[in-house]
């Protein structure tokens, strides 16, 4: 299972992690960092993945 962290912004700045702990660390950094202040953040389970060629 993989986890995605992203922000509700025009450049979502998404990151994908192999463990929940890694994703949670990034999520917590986003919600506590002044530069992300006022931008919603999400942590989600990746249910499908497509990689373009």
N, C-alpha and C positions, 0 to 999 in steps of 0.2 A: 504494500500500500504506500502511496506517496501523498504528500501534503503540499498545498499551494498557499502562499501568502501574497496578498496583493492589496493595493490601495485604490479607493474610488477617486481616480484622478485621470486626466487625459492620457498621461503616461503611467499606466498602472504599476510599473516597477515590480512585476510579478517574479517570485522566486519559488522553486520547487525543491522539496526536501524529501529524503528517504525516511526520516523519522519524525514523529510528532514533536519530540523534544527539540530538535533543530528548528522546526517550523515555529514552535512556541517562542523560542528565543528571539527569532527574527520579528515575530508579531509583537512581542513585548517591547522590543527596541523601537519599533515603529510607533507604538502608542505612547511611548514615554519621551521620544526625541522631539525637541522643539521644532526642528525643520519639517516634521510631519504634522505639526499641530493644526487641527482643523480639518484634517483629511481622514475619512473613514478607512479602517483597515479590516481585512478579513483573513481568516484561516479556514481552509476548506480541505476536504478529502478529495483527491483526484479519482474520479470514477472511470475516466477514459482518457486516452492520450493518442494524438495523431501527430506524427512528425513529417513535415513536408520534405520532399527531396530537393 
